[in-house]
Amino acid sequence: MGMDSRLPALAATALTLDSLGQWNSASATVNYETDQWHFHDGKHTWSHSREDGWTISNGVITIPVSGDREGWKPEALKLFFPSELPIWGRESDEWLIADARADGDEVHLTLLFLADPDLMASATISRRWRVATAFITPWEEIELADIMPAPAAAEPIQEALFEM
């Protein structure tokens, strides 16, 4: 990427480990230049665009969602926006960065839980893609896999997403 600060459009598979120990996957595309993203878990598509704002669709009905509504956005989407992870020292953040280690393209962060410093977590940031590739706490595990450039001008058609 060199000195160009613009981020590409990316596609990836988002993996989350649920409370039953089952991995769930979703497809995600994010275009940082046009401020568009789509996240599809097989049943629903969460989307954002400048024109339509935030929406959730089940393939039949699309519902607009208030951007102020907490918790409606899929947790795994935060990996595409590392500044949204609760680790950067903001008043509402729950984790403290205790250590950082660079390893090639990745930066590995060791985190301490502010409410109980005996609880640890980790995050991995990709310097190449400028996303978090993992956020692992004692109660959740989120990862991005198969990260690749997505066509910058292409906006996924929601109907096609439901044919996965």
Secondary structure, DSSP 8 states (H G I E B T S, - for coil): -TT-----EEEEEEEEE-TTS-EEEEEEEEETTTTEEEEE-SS-EEEEETTTEEEEE-SS-EEEE-TT-TT-S-GGGGGGSGGGSTTS--TT--EEEEEEEEETTEEEEEEEETTEEEEEEEEEEETTTTEEEEEEETTEEEEEEEEEE--TT----HHHHTT-
